[in-house]
């Protein structure tokens, strides 16, 4: 006769499994967004054109954030920001929002830097 395992308490945060998963999580939760903010400010303040090294760096950072979230999702231990288990639907929603919002922020930063706030 087997006993049922204790039910998992979903209100407590889960542990991150490995250093790689910790790095992936930090990339999409903290490091990526902060780096994107700095690069966006650089795009606005420099206004050097639409396809500069900062624009490429912006795309690389968005890609790194996606990759970090994807790695965590593939590990089977994906968590939400609040530390709850993440679903595939949440991963898809994150990806869609990252692409849409990232594109909008990039375009707005370039419009401001290259056209609205141009140097006289």
Buried (B, 14 or more C-beta within 10 A) or exposed (E): EEEEEEEEEEEEEEEBEEEEBEBBBEBBBEBBEEBBEEBBEBBBEBBBEEEBEBBEBBBEBBEBBBBBBBBBBEBEBBBEEEBBEBEEEBBEEBBEEBEEEBEEBBEBBBBBBBEEEEEE
